[in-house]
Amino acid sequence: MPRAVKGVLIECDPSIKAIILKIDKDSGHGYIVEDLDDETLVVKEPKLAELKLRLEKILEKTQMLEKDEESDPENPG
Amino acid sequence: VVDQIRLWQIEGERMKTTTGFLFKDFHSTQEFEEVAKYAEELGVLKWKKSARRCMFVTRHEQIADWLKRRASAQQQQPKKAAA
């Protein structure tokens, strides 16, 4: 018999998914239930809000770096 | 408050979320396809990938019942299943 696992399906572009994978890895794999493909994954429902917050913070930093191209970027390479 | 508004901006523009159930570990491709067809007929199938025998559905109760009925039907007719 197949198994059913409760969760939230996230469909997003690959760049967003890459960030989610990194957040999951850095937190000791506390978010992702199943990595399905380049644009799709399932995460734990109780962790979704927290994941979105962390994602938002990272996206904000990325956007700030893009805007401040004149100043030296903090992360070379 | 600003943070909350931005959260909603990510969702919709760059990501879409759906609460439900991931079905996996299907016994065979045939079993997977049958369940996917049933889920689609019920209107609960959200995503599937045949190559991985994985699907995501918005409701699981009817599928679980269907799988149980299917399993018990197969137990009653083992010869037919083996043929």
Backbone of each chain as nested JSON, in Angstrom:
{
  "chains": [
    {"id": "A", "residues": [
      {"number": 1, "name": "MET", "atoms": {"N": [0.846, -1.213, 0.0], "CA": [0.0, 0.0, 0.0], "C": [0.874, 1.254, 0.0]}},
      {"number": 2, "name": "PRO", "atoms": {"N": [0.528, 2.229, -0.816], "CA": [1.278, 3.487, -0.791], "C": [1.066, 4.229, 0.532]}},
      {"number": 3, "name": "ARG", "atoms": {"N": [1.953, 5.139, 0.807], "CA": [1.859, 5.936, 2.024], "C": [1.377, 7.335, 1.683]}},
      {"number": 4, "name": "ALA", "atoms": {"N": [0.612, 7.934, 2.597], "CA": [0.184, 9.317, 2.441], "C": [0.842, 10.157, 3.532]}},
      {"number": 5, "name": "VAL", "atoms": {"N": [1.466, 11.258, 3.135], "CA": [2.124, 12.144, 4.088], "C": [1.508, 13.53, 3.972]}},
      {"number": 6, "name": "LYS", "atoms": {"N": [1.068, 14.065, 5.117], "CA": [0.47, 15.394, 5.106], "C": [1.56, 16.449, 4.865]}},
      {"number": 7, "name": "GLY", "atoms": {"N": [1.22, 17.472, 4.11], "CA": [2.201, 18.525, 3.866], "C": [1.656, 19.621, 2.973]}},
      {"number": 8, "name": "VAL", "atoms": {"N": [2.549, 20.525, 2.603], "CA": [2.181, 21.618, 1.717], "C": [3.012, 21.51, 0.445]}},
      {"number": 9, "name": "LEU", "atoms": {"N": [2.312, 21.442, -0.688], "CA": [2.991, 21.407, -1.982], "C": [3.396, 22.835, -2.342]}},
      {"number": 10, "name": "ILE", "atoms": {"N": [4.668, 23.016, -2.647], "CA": [5.15, 24.327, -3.084], "C": [5.572, 24.233, -4.539]}},
      {"number": 11, "name": "GLU", "atoms": {"N": [4.96, 25.077, -5.368], "CA": [5.368, 25.179, -6.768], "C": [5.98, 26.564, -6.955]}},
      {"number": 12, "name": "CYS", "atoms": {"N": [7.235, 26.591, -7.37], "CA": [7.929, 27.874, -7.475], "C": [8.995, 27.794, -8.563]}},
      {"number": 13, "name": "ASP", "atoms": {"N": [9.644, 28.922, -8.844], "CA": [10.689, 28.842, -9.851], "C": [11.961, 28.261, -9.221]}},
      {"number": 14, "name": "PRO", "atoms": {"N": [12.842, 27.693, -10.068], "CA": [13.999, 26.96, -9.543], "C": [14.898, 27.79, -8.618]}},
      {"number": 15, "name": "SER", "atoms": {"N": [14.97, 29.105, -8.852], "CA": [15.824, 29.93, -7.993], "C": [15.272, 29.991, -6.57]}},
      {"number": 16, "name": "ILE", "atoms": {"N": [13.955, 30.103, -6.452], "CA": [13.321, 30.1, -5.125], "C": [13.51, 28.734, -4.478]}},
      {"number": 17, "name": "LYS", "atoms": {"N": [13.345, 27.697, -5.278], "CA": [13.49, 26.351, -4.717], "C": [14.904, 26.122, -4.187]}},
      {"number": 18, "name": "ALA", "atoms": {"N": [15.894, 26.644, -4.911], "CA": [17.283, 26.494, -4.473], "C": [17.486, 27.133, -3.096]}},
      {"number": 19, "name": "ILE", "atoms": {"N": [16.846, 28.278, -2.871], "CA": [16.963, 28.948, -1.574], "C": [16.288, 28.107, -0.486]}},
      {"number": 20, "name": "ILE", "atoms": {"N": [15.122, 27.541, -0.814], "CA": [14.413, 26.695, 0.161], "C": [15.281, 25.487, 0.533]}},
      {"number": 21, "name": "LEU", "atoms": {"N": [15.938, 24.892, -0.457], "CA": [16.821, 23.747, -0.181], "C": [17.943, 24.143, 0.771]}},
      {"number": 22, "name": "LYS", "atoms": {"N": [18.466, 25.351, 0.55], "CA": [19.563, 25.806, 1.406], "C": [19.065, 26.048, 2.846]}},
      {"number": 23, "name": "ILE", "atoms": {"N": [17.898, 26.683, 2.978], "CA": [17.324, 26.923, 4.3], "C": [17.132, 25.583, 5.02]}},
      {"number": 24, "name": "ASP", "atoms": {"N": [16.614, 24.615, 4.29], "CA": [16.362, 23.291, 4.87], "C": [17.662, 22.64, 5.341]}},
      {"number": 25, "name": "LYS", "atoms": {"N": [18.675, 22.727, 4.497], "CA": [19.972, 22.113, 4.818], "C": [20.589, 22.79, 6.042]}},
      {"number": 26, "name": "ASP", "atoms": {"N": [20.558, 24.135, 6.051], "CA": [21.159, 24.887, 7.145], "C": [20.45, 24.656, 8.472]}},
      {"number": 27, "name": "SER", "atoms": {"N": [19.184, 24.256, 8.408], "CA": [18.426, 24.06, 9.646], "C": [18.416, 22.591, 10.069]}},
      {"number": 28, "name": "GLY", "atoms": {"N": [19.244, 21.777, 9.431], "CA": [19.277, 20.355, 9.771], "C": [18.079, 19.605, 9.214]}},
      {"number": 29, "name": "HIS", "atoms": {"N": [17.633, 20.005, 8.037], "CA": [16.533, 19.359, 7.314], "C": [15.23, 19.323, 8.126]}},
      {"number": 30, "name": "GLY", "atoms": {"N": [14.832, 20.494, 8.584], "CA": [13.623, 20.575, 9.394], "C": [12.369, 20.939, 8.626]}},
      {"number": 31, "name": "TYR", "atoms": {"N": [12.481, 21.223, 7.342], "CA": [11.331, 21.748, 6.602], "C": [10.775, 20.811, 5.529]}},
      {"number": 32, "name": "ILE", "atoms": {"N": [11.677, 20.23, 4.746], "CA": [11.23, 19.516, 3.551], "C": [10.784, 18.084, 3.847]}},
      {"number": 33, "name": "VAL", "atoms": {"N": [9.636, 17.728, 3.32], "CA": [9.135, 16.352, 3.407], "C": [9.656, 15.559, 2.211]}},
      {"number": 34, "name": "GLU", "atoms": {"N": [9.55, 16.15, 1.025], "CA": [9.993, 15.472, -0.189], "C": [10.367, 16.5, -1.26]}},
      {"number": 35, "name": "ASP", "atoms": {"N": [11.515, 16.266, -1.86], "CA": [11.979, 17.106, -2.965], "C": [11.513, 16.427, -4.25]}},
      {"number": 36, "name": "LEU", "atoms": {"N": [10.593, 17.054, -4.972], "CA": [9.952, 16.352, -6.089], "C": [10.594, 16.623, -7.451]}},
      {"number": 37, "name": "ASP", "atoms": {"N": [10.773, 17.884, -7.801], "CA": [11.536, 18.204, -9.011], "C": [12.034, 19.644, -8.928]}},
      {"number": 38, "name": "ASP", "atoms": {"N": [12.561, 20.172, -10.035], "CA": [13.192, 21.495, -10.034], "C": [12.293, 22.609, -9.515]}},
      {"number": 39, "name": "GLU", "atoms": {"N": [10.986, 22.416, -9.687], "CA": [10.06, 23.499, -9.346], "C": [9.023, 23.091, -8.307]}},
      {"number": 40, "name": "THR", "atoms": {"N": [9.185, 21.905, -7.736], "CA": [8.145, 21.375, -6.856], "C": [8.745, 20.672, -5.655]}},
      {"number": 41, "name": "LEU", "atoms": {"N": [8.18, 20.941, -4.483], "CA": [8.573, 20.203, -3.291], "C": [7.442, 20.232, -2.272]}},
      {"number": 42, "name": "VAL", "atoms": {"N": [7.542, 19.334, -1.287], "CA": [6.537, 19.279, -0.235], "C": [7.238, 19.589, 1.084]}},
      {"number": 43, "name": "VAL", "atoms": {"N": [6.635, 20.501, 1.854], "CA": [7.209, 20.85, 3.154], "C": [6.199, 20.566, 4.273]}},
      {"number": 44, "name": "LYS", "atoms": {"N": [6.724, 20.515, 5.515], "CA": [5.852, 20.274, 6.673], "C": [4.938, 21.478, 6.881]}},
      {"number": 45, "name": "GLU", "atoms": {"N": [3.657, 21.183, 7.056], "CA": [2.684, 22.264, 7.182], "C": [2.954, 23.202, 8.374]}},
      {"number": 46, "name": "PRO", "atoms": {"N": [3.291, 22.667, 9.561], "CA": [3.506, 23.578, 10.693], "C": [4.729, 24.482, 10.52]}},
      {"number": 47, "name": "LYS", "atoms": {"N": [5.602, 24.137, 9.566], "CA": [6.827, 24.913, 9.375], "C": [6.723, 25.91, 8.224]}},
      {"number": 48, "name": "LEU", "atoms": {"N": [5.578, 25.945, 7.553], "CA": [5.453, 26.763, 6.337], "C": [5.641, 28.261, 6.62]}},
      {"number": 49, "name": "ALA", "atoms": {"N": [4.993, 28.772, 7.656], "CA": [5.071, 30.206, 7.953], "C": [6.513, 30.612, 8.248]}},
      {"number": 50, "name": "GLU", "atoms": {"N": [7.187, 29.767, 9.029], "CA": [8.575, 30.025, 9.388], "C": [9.463, 30.012, 8.133]}},
      {"number": 51, "name": "LEU", "atoms": {"N": [9.202, 29.056, 7.269], "CA": [9.969, 28.943, 6.023], "C": [9.792, 30.196, 5.159]}},
      {"number": 52, "name": "LYS", "atoms": {"N": [8.55, 30.658, 5.066], "CA": [8.273, 31.855, 4.26], "C": [9.009, 33.07, 4.815]}},
      {"number": 53, "name": "LEU", "atoms": {"N": [9.04, 33.183, 6.144], "CA": [9.734, 34.297, 6.777], "C": [11.215, 34.285, 6.431]}},
      {"number": 54, "name": "ARG", "atoms": {"N": [11.814, 33.093, 6.551], "CA": [13.248, 32.982, 6.26], "C": [13.524, 33.237, 4.78]}},
      {"number": 55, "name": "LEU", "atoms": {"N": [12.644, 32.76, 3.947], "CA": [12.772, 32.963, 2.507], "C": [12.695, 34.459, 2.179]}},
      {"number": 56, "name": "GLU", "atoms": {"N": [11.729, 35.103, 2.824], "CA": [11.532, 36.537, 2.595], "C": [12.778, 37.341, 2.986]}},
      {"number": 57, "name": "LYS", "atoms": {"N": [13.37, 36.966, 4.125], "CA": [14.564, 37.685, 4.588], "C": [15.714, 37.527, 3.594]}},
      {"number": 58, "name": "ILE", "atoms": {"N": [15.875, 36.311, 3.091], "CA": [16.96, 36.054, 2.133], "C": [16.714, 36.799, 0.826]}},
      {"number": 59, "name": "LEU", "atoms": {"N": [15.472, 36.798, 0.369], "CA": [15.138, 37.498, -0.874], "C": [15.359, 39.003, -0.73]}},
      {"number": 60, "name": "GLU", "atoms": {"N": [15.041, 39.518, 0.449], "CA": [15.225, 40.94, 0.719], "C": [16.705, 41.312, 0.61]}},
      {"number": 61, "name": "LYS", "atoms": {"N": [17.565, 40.479, 1.209], "CA": [19.011, 40.707, 1.148], "C": [19.497, 40.673, -0.297]}},
      {"number": 62, "name": "THR", "atoms": {"N": [19.015, 39.686, -1.05], "CA": [19.427, 39.541, -2.445], "C": [19.035, 40.778, -3.243]}},
      {"number": 63, "name": "GLN", "atoms": {"N": [17.807, 41.244, -3.017], "CA": [17.34, 42.426, -3.742], "C": [18.134, 43.666, -3.37]}},
      {"number": 64, "name": "MET", "atoms": {"N": [18.504, 43.784, -2.081], "CA": [19.303, 44.92, -1.64], "C": [20.671, 44.894, -2.311]}},
      {"number": 65, "name": "LEU", "atoms": {"N": [21.255, 43.694, -2.422], "CA": [22.56, 43.574, -3.071], "C": [22.467, 43.96, -4.541]}},
      {"number": 66, "name": "GLU", "atoms": {"N": [21.375, 43.566, -5.174], "CA": [21.194, 43.909, -6.594], "C": [21.07, 45.417, -6.795]}},
      {"number": 67, "name": "LYS", "atoms": {"N": [20.39, 46.066, -5.845], "CA": [20.215, 47.519, -5.943], "C": [21.521, 48.265, -5.675]}},
      {"number": 68, "name": "ASP", "atoms": {"N": [22.31, 47.74, -4.735], "CA": [23.555, 48.4, -4.33], "C": [24.749, 47.9, -5.138]}},
      {"number": 69, "name": "GLU", "atoms": {"N": [24.591, 47.824, -6.409], "CA": [25.68, 47.287, -7.22], "C": [26.923, 48.175, -7.22]}},
      {"number": 70, "name": "GLU", "atoms": {"N": [26.734, 49.467, -6.943], "CA": [27.888, 50.37, -6.929], "C": [28.82, 50.052, -5.771]}},
      {"number": 71, "name": "SER", "atoms": {"N": [28.248, 49.74, -4.604], "CA": [29.097, 49.401, -3.456], "C": [29.623, 47.975, -3.59]}},
      {"number": 72, "name": "ASP", "atoms": {"N": [30.689, 47.664, -2.855], "CA": [31.296, 46.342, -2.941], "C": [30.369, 45.291, -2.348]}},
      {"number": 73, "name": "PRO", "atoms": {"N": [30.114, 44.206, -3.065], "CA": [29.294, 43.129, -2.494], "C": [30.017, 42.448, -1.337]}},
      {"number": 74, "name": "GLU", "atoms": {"N": [29.23, 42.032, -0.37], "CA": [29.828, 41.416, 0.827], "C": [30.358, 40.014, 0.558]}},
      {"number": 75, "name": "ASN", "atoms": {"N": [29.715, 39.343, -0.373], "CA": [30.118, 37.961, -0.637], "C": [30.753, 37.816, -2.018]}},
      {"number": 76, "name": "PRO", "atoms": {"N": [32.069, 37.899, -2.095], "CA": [32.694, 37.712, -3.403], "C": [32.598, 36.265, -3.883]}},
      {"number": 77, "name": "GLY", "atoms": {"N": [32.468, 36.093, -5.134], "CA": [32.405, 34.75, -5.7], "C": [31.027, 34.306, -5.731]}}
    ]},
    {"id": "B", "residues": [
      {"number": 1, "name": "VAL", "atoms": {"N": [3.8, 44.478, 10.245], "CA": [2.709, 44.534, 9.255], "C": [3.292, 44.489, 7.839]}},
      {"number": 2, "name": "VAL", "atoms": {"N": [4.368, 45.239, 7.655], "CA": [5.027, 45.252, 6.346], "C": [5.497, 43.849, 5.978]}},
      {"number": 3, "name": "ASP", "atoms": {"N": [6.067, 43.137, 6.967], "CA": [6.533, 41.773, 6.733], "C": [5.392, 40.886, 6.234]}},
      {"number": 4, "name": "GLN", "atoms": {"N": [4.237, 41.023, 6.88], "CA": [3.086, 40.217, 6.496], "C": [2.7, 40.458, 5.038]}},
      {"number": 5, "name": "ILE", "atoms": {"N": [2.677, 41.731, 4.654], "CA": [2.29, 42.073, 3.286], "C": [3.276, 41.461, 2.302]}},
      {"number": 6, "name": "ARG", "atoms": {"N": [4.559, 41.538, 2.636], "CA": [5.577, 40.99, 1.737], "C": [5.458, 39.482, 1.608]}},
      {"number": 7, "name": "LEU", "atoms": {"N": [5.079, 38.816, 2.695], "CA": [4.895, 37.363, 2.633], "C": [3.872, 37.004, 1.565]}},
      {"number": 8, "name": "TRP", "atoms": {"N": [2.795, 37.757, 1.567], "CA": [1.755, 37.471, 0.581], "C": [2.24, 37.794, -0.828]}},
      {"number": 9, "name": "GLN", "atoms": {"N": [3.173, 38.744, -0.912], "CA": [3.688, 39.075, -2.242], "C": [4.488, 37.922, -2.837]}},
      {"number": 10, "name": "ILE", "atoms": {"N": [5.295, 37.249, -2.012], "CA": [6.052, 36.099, -2.532], "C": [5.07, 35.084, -3.068]}},
      {"number": 11, "name": "GLU", "atoms": {"N": [4.095, 34.773, -2.204], "CA": [3.112, 33.792, -2.629], "C": [2.252, 34.435, -3.715]}},
      {"number": 12, "name": "GLY", "atoms": {"N": [1.981, 33.683, -4.754], "CA": [1.198, 34.246, -5.851], "C": [2.115, 34.678, -6.97]}},
      {"number": 13, "name": "GLU", "atoms": {"N": [3.095, 35.513, -6.651], "CA": [4.001, 35.965, -7.698], "C": [5.054, 34.911, -8.007]}},
      {"number": 14, "name": "ARG", "atoms": {"N": [5.7, 34.418, -6.966], "CA": [6.85, 33.559, -7.2], "C": [6.694, 32.161, -6.647]}},
      {"number": 15, "name": "MET", "atoms": {"N": [5.704, 31.946, -5.813], "CA": [5.441, 30.579, -5.372], "C": [3.978, 30.358, -5.027]}},
      {"number": 16, "name": "LYS", "atoms": {"N": [3.571, 29.096, -5.224], "CA": [2.184, 28.739, -5.007], "C": [2.174, 27.59, -4.005]}},
      {"number": 17, "name": "THR", "atoms": {"N": [1.334, 27.679, -2.993], "CA": [1.298, 26.612, -1.994], "C": [-0.096, 25.976, -1.923]}},
      {"number": 18, "name": "THR", "atoms": {"N": [-0.109, 24.666, -1.723], "CA": [-1.359, 23.925, -1.602], "C": [-1.225, 22.928, -0.456]}},
      {"number": 19, "name": "THR", "atoms": {"N": [-2.146, 22.961, 0.485], "CA": [-2.122, 22.003, 1.588], "C": [-2.805, 20.705, 1.158]}},
      {"number": 20, "name": "GLY", "atoms": {"N": [-2.215, 19.589, 1.532], "CA": [-2.808, 18.314, 1.157], "C": [-1.941, 17.145, 1.569]}},
      {"number": 21, "name": "PHE", "atoms": {"N": [-1.895, 16.12, 0.708], "CA": [-1.198, 14.882, 1.047], "C": [-0.359, 14.379, -0.122]}},
      {"number": 22, "name": "LEU", "atoms": {"N": [0.852, 13.964, 0.213], "CA": [1.729, 13.353, -0.778], "C": [1.558, 11.835, -0.678]}},
      {"number": 23, "name": "PHE", "atoms": {"N": [1.196, 11.214, -1.797], "CA": [1.127, 9.751, -1.852], "C": [2.378, 9.24, -2.535]}},
      {"number": 24, "name": "LYS", "atoms": {"N": [3.029, 8.281, -1.897], "CA": [4.233, 7.709, -2.504], "C": [4.364, 6.238, -2.121]}},
      {"number": 25, "name": "ASP", "atoms": {"N": [5.43, 5.62, -2.597], "CA": [5.704, 4.196, -2.353], "C": [4.605, 3.299, -2.946]}},
      {"number": 26, "name": "PHE", "atoms": {"N": [4.219, 3.598, -4.159], "CA": [3.258, 2.73, -4.831], "C": [3.933, 1.422, -5.205]}},
      {"number": 27, "name": "HIS", "atoms": {"N": [3.141, 0.355, -5.154], "CA": [3.665, -0.977, -5.401], "C": [4.095, -1.155, -6.854]}},
      {"number": 28, "name": "SER", "atoms": {"N": [3.332, -0.554, -7.771], "CA": [3.629, -0.708, -9.191], "C": [3.182, 0.533, -9.949]}},
      {"number": 29, "name": "THR", "atoms": {"N": [3.659, 0.659, -11.184], "CA": [3.235, 1.765, -12.039], "C": [1.735, 1.681, -12.296]}},
      {"number": 30, "name": "GLN", "atoms": {"N": [1.256, 0.438, -12.447], "CA": [-0.176, 0.252, -12.697], "C": [-1.009, 0.77, -11.528]}},
      {"number": 31, "name": "GLU", "atoms": {"N": [-0.579, 0.404, -10.314], "CA": [-1.289, 0.878, -9.122], "C": [-1.273, 2.403, -9.076]}},
      {"number": 32, "name": "PHE", "atoms": {"N": [-0.107, 2.978, -9.361], "CA": [0.029, 4.438, -9.364], "C": [-0.937, 5.084, -10.351]}},
      {"number": 33, "name": "GLU", "atoms": {"N": [-0.947, 4.564, -11.578], "CA": [-1.793, 5.17, -12.609], "C": [-3.278, 5.038, -12.286]}},
      {"number": 34, "name": "GLU", "atoms": {"N": [-3.643, 3.906, -11.688], "CA": [-5.056, 3.717, -11.315], "C": [-5.477, 4.729, -10.25]}},
      {"number": 35, "name": "VAL", "atoms": {"N": [-4.612, 4.911, -9.265], "CA": [-4.933, 5.853, -8.194], "C": [-4.958, 7.286, -8.74]}},
      {"number": 36, "name": "ALA", "atoms": {"N": [-4.002, 7.596, -9.631], "CA": [-3.951, 8.946, -10.215], "C": [-5.236, 9.239, -11.0]}},
      {"number": 37, "name": "LYS", "atoms": {"N": [-5.698, 8.224, -11.731], "CA": [-6.926, 8.384, -12.517], "C": [-8.119, 8.632, -11.588]}},
      {"number": 38, "name": "TYR", "atoms": {"N": [-8.168, 7.835, -10.519], "CA": [-9.26, 7.986, -9.549], "C": [-9.21, 9.373, -8.896]}},
      {"number": 39, "name": "ALA", "atoms": {"N": [-8.012, 9.801, -8.515], "CA": [-7.847, 11.114, -7.875], "C": [-8.266, 12.239, -8.822]}},
      {"number": 40, "name": "GLU", "atoms": {"N": [-7.95, 12.059, -10.082], "CA": [-8.317, 13.068, -11.067], "C": [-9.832, 13.134, -11.244]}},
      {"number": 41, "name": "GLU", "atoms": {"N": [-10.457, 11.952, -11.276], "CA": [-11.918, 11.908, -11.382], "C": [-12.593, 12.581, -10.189]}},
      {"number": 42, "name": "LEU", "atoms": {"N": [-11.982, 12.401, -9.012], "CA": [-12.536, 13.02, -7.804], "C": [-12.289, 14.527, -7.792]}},
      {"number": 43, "name": "GLY", "atoms": {"N": [-11.346, 14.962, -8.61], "CA": [-10.985, 16.382, -8.635], "C": [-10.06, 16.782, -7.505]}},
      {"number": 44, "name": "VAL", "atoms": {"N": [-9.301, 15.817, -6.962], "CA": [-8.408, 16.136, -5.843], "C": [-6.922, 16.074, -6.245]}},
      {"number": 45, "name": "LEU", "atoms": {"N": [-6.664, 15.654, -7.497], "CA": [-5.27, 15.527, -7.935], "C": [-4.68, 16.904, -8.25]}},
      {"number": 46, "name": "LYS", "atoms": {"N": [-3.579, 17.212, -7.576], "CA": [-2.967, 18.531, -7.758], "C": [-1.691, 18.428, -8.587]}},
      {"number": 47, "name": "TRP", "atoms": {"N": [-0.953, 17.37, -8.394], "CA": [0.355, 17.216, -9.048], "C": [0.682, 15.741, -9.084]}},
      {"number": 48, "name": "LYS", "atoms": {"N": [1.343, 15.282, -10.165], "CA": [1.809, 13.903, -10.178], "C": [3.034, 13.767, -11.055]}},
      {"number": 49, "name": "LYS", "atoms": {"N": [3.836, 12.782, -10.76], "CA": [4.979, 12.459, -11.601], "C": [5.087, 10.943, -11.68]}},
      {"number": 50, "name": "SER", "atoms": {"N": [4.733, 10.424, -12.854], "CA": [4.707, 8.972, -13.034], "C": [6.081, 8.344, -12.818]}},
      {"number": 51, "name": "ALA", "atoms": {"N": [7.128, 9.019, -13.299], "CA": [8.476, 8.455, -13.203], "C": [8.883, 8.195, -11.752]}},
      {"number": 52, "name": "ARG", "atoms": {"N": [8.327, 9.004, -10.844], "CA": [8.674, 8.835, -9.42], "C": [7.565, 8.142, -8.627]}},
      {"number": 53, "name": "ARG", "atoms": {"N": [6.476, 7.831, -9.292], "CA": [5.312, 7.245, -8.615], "C": [4.93, 8.078, -7.387]}},
      {"number": 54, "name": "CYS", "atoms": {"N": [4.831, 9.379, -7.607], "CA": [4.47, 10.311, -6.542], "C": [3.313, 11.166, -7.009]}},
      {"number": 55, "name": "MET", "atoms": {"N": [2.378, 11.452, -6.108], "CA": [1.328, 12.404, -6.461], "C": [0.926, 13.203, -5.24]}},
      {"number": 56, "name": "PHE", "atoms": {"N": [0.399, 14.398, -5.496], "CA": [-0.06, 15.245, -4.398], "C": [-1.546, 15.491, -4.585]}},
      {"number": 57, "name": "VAL", "atoms": {"N": [-2.31, 15.227, -3.525], "CA": [-3.765, 15.387, -3.599], "C": [-4.241, 16.316, -2.485]}},
      {"number": 58, "name": "THR", "atoms": {"N": [-5.387, 16.974, -2.729], "CA": [-5.892, 17.909, -1.731], "C": [-6.701, 17.194, -0.635]}},
      {"number": 59, "name": "ARG", "atoms": {"N": [-7.244, 16.033, -0.969], "CA": [-7.972, 15.237, 0.035], "C": [-7.547, 13.783, -0.108]}},
      {"number": 60, "name": "HIS", "atoms": {"N": [-7.48, 13.066, 1.011], "CA": [-6.962, 11.702, 0.924], "C": [-7.953, 10.613, 1.333]}},
      {"number": 61, "name": "GLU", "atoms": {"N": [-9.069, 11.008, 1.978], "CA": [-9.954, 10.006, 2.582], "C": [-10.489, 9.002, 1.561]}},
      {"number": 62, "name": "GLN", "atoms": {"N": [-11.022, 9.528, 0.465], "CA": [-11.637, 8.633, -0.525], "C": [-10.599, 7.744, -1.198]}},
      {"number": 63, "name": "ILE", "atoms": {"N": [-9.395, 8.281, -1.388], "CA": [-8.333, 7.483, -2.0], "C": [-7.905, 6.36, -1.054]}},
      {"number": 64, "name": "ALA", "atoms": {"N": [-7.787, 6.688, 0.239], "CA": [-7.412, 5.669, 1.221], "C": [-8.458, 4.552, 1.256]}},
      {"number": 65, "name": "ASP", "atoms": {"N": [-9.735, 4.925, 1.232], "CA": [-10.81, 3.929, 1.216], "C": [-10.716, 3.051, -0.025]}},
      {"number": 66, "name": "TRP", "atoms": {"N": [-10.477, 3.698, -1.149], "CA": [-10.382, 2.99, -2.433], "C": [-9.221, 1.996, -2.416]}},
      {"number": 67, "name": "LEU", "atoms": {"N": [-8.093, 2.425, -1.866], "CA": [-6.919, 1.545, -1.778], "C": [-7.196, 0.338, -0.884]}},
      {"number": 68, "name": "LYS", "atoms": {"N": [-7.92, 0.579, 0.217], "CA": [-8.25, -0.526, 1.134], "C": [-9.17, -1.534, 0.444]}},
      {"number": 69, "name": "ARG", "atoms": {"N": [-10.165, -0.998, -0.262], "CA": [-11.087, -1.89, -0.987], "C": [-10.329, -2.701, -2.034]}},
      {"number": 70, "name": "ARG", "atoms": {"N": [-9.434, -2.032, -2.732], "CA": [-8.634, -2.679, -3.778], "C": [-7.749, -3.782, -3.17]}},
      {"number": 71, "name": "ALA", "atoms": {"N": [-7.128, -3.479, -2.032], "CA": [-6.24, -4.454, -1.383], "C": [-7.02, -5.682, -0.93]}},
      {"number": 72, "name": "SER", "atoms": {"N": [-8.207, -5.454, -0.351], "CA": [-8.979, -6.605, 0.128], "C": [-9.536, -7.417, -1.039]}},
      {"number": 73, "name": "ALA", "atoms": {"N": [-9.872, -6.754, -2.131], "CA": [-10.354, -7.455, -3.327], "C": [-9.25, -8.334, -3.906]}},
      {"number": 74, "name": "GLN", "atoms": {"N": [-8.037, -7.837, -3.861], "CA": [-6.908, -8.615, -4.393], "C": [-6.59, -9.818, -3.511]}},
      {"number": 75, "name": "GLN", "atoms": {"N": [-6.775, -9.648, -2.206], "CA": [-6.52, -10.77, -1.296], "C": [-7.508, -11.897, -1.521]}},
      {"number": 76, "name": "GLN", "atoms": {"N": [-8.731, -11.523, -1.905], "CA": [-9.738, -12.543, -2.149], "C": [-9.52, -13.267, -3.471]}},
      {"number": 77, "name": "GLN", "atoms": {"N": [-8.787, -12.632, -4.373], "CA": [-8.553, -13.236, -5.687], "C": [-7.057, -13.254, -6.02]}},
      {"number": 78, "name": "PRO", "atoms": {"N": [-6.281, -13.998, -5.243], "CA": [-4.829, -13.98, -5.468], "C": [-4.428, -14.558, -6.82]}},
      {"number": 79, "name": "LYS", "atoms": {"N": [-5.168, -15.537, -7.311], "CA": [-4.813, -16.182, -8.578], "C": [-4.96, -15.219, -9.754]}},
      {"number": 80, "name": "LYS", "atoms": {"N": [-6.018, -14.41, -9.674], "CA": [-6.263, -13.452, -10.749], "C": [-5.139, -12.402, -10.789]}},
      {"number": 81, "name": "ALA", "atoms": {"N": [-4.703, -11.981, -9.586], "CA": [-3.654, -10.967, -9.509], "C": [-2.331, -11.501, -10.04]}},
      {"number": 82, "name": "ALA", "atoms": {"N": [-2.091, -12.789, -9.834], "CA": [-0.817, -13.367, -10.256], "C": [-0.787, -13.654, -11.755]}},
      {"number": 83, "name": "ALA", "atoms": {"N": [-1.958, -13.804, -12.352], "CA": [-2.023, -14.208, -13.77], "C": [-1.59, -13.08, -14.713]}}
    ]}
  ]
}
